[in-house]
Amino acid sequence: MDAHGLEPAETVSASQKLGKSEAADLARSATRVVVAKGKKVSEFKPAGKASTEVVEAMLGPTGNLRAPTLQVGKTVVVGFNEDVYSEALL
C-alpha cells in the first residue's frame, strides 16, 4: 500500500478475532470477494448474500477471518496474493 501512496481508513489488530458473523457481514456488503490461499485464488460475487461457500472460504483453519483482509470500495480481498493486491489497489 505504501508503494501506491495509500493509507488504510481502519486497521484492526490481529489480536481482535473476527469470526463467521463478521465474514458474513463483509461478504454481504461486497459485490466481489476474492480469496487467496497460497497460489489458489477464488472469486465470488455475493450479490448481497453471504453464502456458506464464500464465508467458509474467508475463514482460516481456526474459524477466524483470514489475514490480511482488505476492503477497497465494494471489493473484499482475503488472504495475500501479489497479483490480486496489485489489481485491487490500482
Buried (B, 14 or more C-beta within 10 A) or exposed (E): EEEEEEEEEEEEEEEEEBEBEBBBEBBBBBEBBBBBBEEEBBEBEBEEEBEEEBBEBBBEEEEBBBEEBBBBEEBBBBBBBEEBBEEBBE
